[in-house]
Amino acid sequence: MTDTLGTTASTAAHTEGLRIGTAPDSWGVWFADHPRQTPWERFLDEVAEAGYHYIELGPYGYLPTDPQRLKDELDKRDLELSGGTIFTGFHKGADQWDRAWKQVSDVATLVGALGAEHIVVIPDLWRSDLTGEALEARTLDDAQWKALAAGHDRLGKALAEEYGIKQQFHSHADSHVGTTGEVERLLAETDPRYLNLCLDTGHFAYYGGDNVALMQRHPERIGYLHLKQIDPALIWEVLKNDTPFADAASAIMVEPPNGIPDFAPVIEAALRINPDLFAIVEQDMPGCDIDLPAGIATRTRQHIFGCHPLTRTR
């Protein structure tokens, strides 16, 4: 079973093409355990029913953490793991290394055991995703930028050498790396051997970023995709009113094709970079009704496979 967008008619019987998947985030899952979240068994069932083949791990502890049990659960639904996620705050000081590596020891061990080769790395937010209060200054000084870049280079090198896993950095709303200028600075100050981007199309568009232009400027730094759209009108209200991302997420991240960026040119640019990229659908819906995500996920997959003229394999 494959779930890919091929590059020519001849790829229809093969696994070439963007590997389209989804994530617990698209089911409103932000925590390992929360009473309002979709139970993990139901999440896996609905992912398979929606037609996806690839999934991300989501918060460590949401899905089973025993590798054999997780493999068994995925196998019986014909699912595969694309990667996991950790959170970092290297700009804060040397003590952040131990915090990051503890997450790596859990996440990389689990995803590596299932054959996944990617870890999506999300920087800490300067504003609390629980209360919306400011925790730090919105921007970093030069010394903090230096610490952030050095930490991520060290992390990427260690991941590659010890686990054979690639670091894919995820710029994020309400973080210190969100705007086009901040992403460009990150790329300029880090080693491409150890850090590339998980380009989240919604988060990059959140601050007016042009996803396709970034992909064209830095094709060698695009290692993974998150497919997401934002409401092009509401975003200006969010920014003007300084609404915390956690409060805006459910409204600002909209069901495709109702937002921006258009997925078709993003997919076309990705296929030119690497037709085997993972492109994981993420629609932030924290706290949503658990009966809502399955229909959205199904329609989103149908939209993705219908929005581009290239041959589709599924």
PyMOL commands that set and color helices and strands:
alter all, ss='L'
color gray80, all
select helices_A, chain A and resi 9-11+24-27+40-50+67-75+90-92+96-113+142-163+180-189+201-206+211-217+219-221+234-240+245-252+263-273+293-306
alter helices_A, ss='H'
color red, helices_A
select strands_A, chain A and resi 4-5+18-22+54-56+80-88+118-123+166-169+196-200+222-227+229-230+253-254+278-281
alter strands_A, ss='S'
color yellow, strands_A
deselect
rebuild
show_as cartoon
